[in-house]
Amino acid sequence: MILALKSIGEILQMLGERITEERLSQNITQRDLASRSVVAYSTLRKIESSG
């Protein structure tokens, strides 16, 4: 995957999708992930929903 050819918006969307996929594969809720990380729940929701 060549990220240099993608826009910032596309990269952020891909990142959000990747986070969601990985979180779900580990059976972790957004709240659980937020509490385990330094990212606020509301921020995590925004990242996963729109990148």
C-alpha positions in Angstrom: 0.0 0.0 0.0 1.4 3.4 -1.0 0.2 6.0 1.4 2.0 8.9 -0.4 -0.6 8.7 -3.2 -3.6 9.0 -0.9 -5.1 12.1 0.7 -4.9 12.8 4.4 -8.7 12.0 4.6 -8.2 8.7 2.9 -5.3 7.8 5.2 -7.3 8.7 8.3 -10.3 6.7 7.1 -8.0 3.7 6.5 -6.6 4.1 10.0 -10.1 4.2 11.6 -11.1 1.1 9.7 -7.9 -0.7 10.8 -8.5 0.3 14.4 -12.1 -1.0 14.3 -11.1 -4.3 12.6 -8.3 -4.9 15.1 -10.5 -4.0 18.1 -13.3 -6.2 17.0 -11.0 -9.1 16.2 -9.9 -9.0 19.9 -13.5 -8.6 21.1 -12.8 -5.3 22.8 -15.4 -2.5 23.1 -14.6 1.1 22.3 -14.9 1.9 26.0 -12.5 -0.8 26.9 -10.0 0.3 24.3 -10.3 3.9 25.4 -9.7 3.0 29.1 -6.6 1.0 28.1 -5.2 3.8 26.0 -4.6 7.5 26.3 -7.3 8.2 23.8 -10.7 9.5 25.1 -13.8 7.4 24.3 -15.3 10.3 22.3 -12.1 10.7 20.2 -11.9 7.0 19.5 -15.6 7.0 18.4 -14.8 9.8 16.0 -11.7 8.1 14.6 -13.5 4.8 14.0 -16.6 6.4 12.5 -15.0 8.9 10.2 -11.2 8.7 10.3 
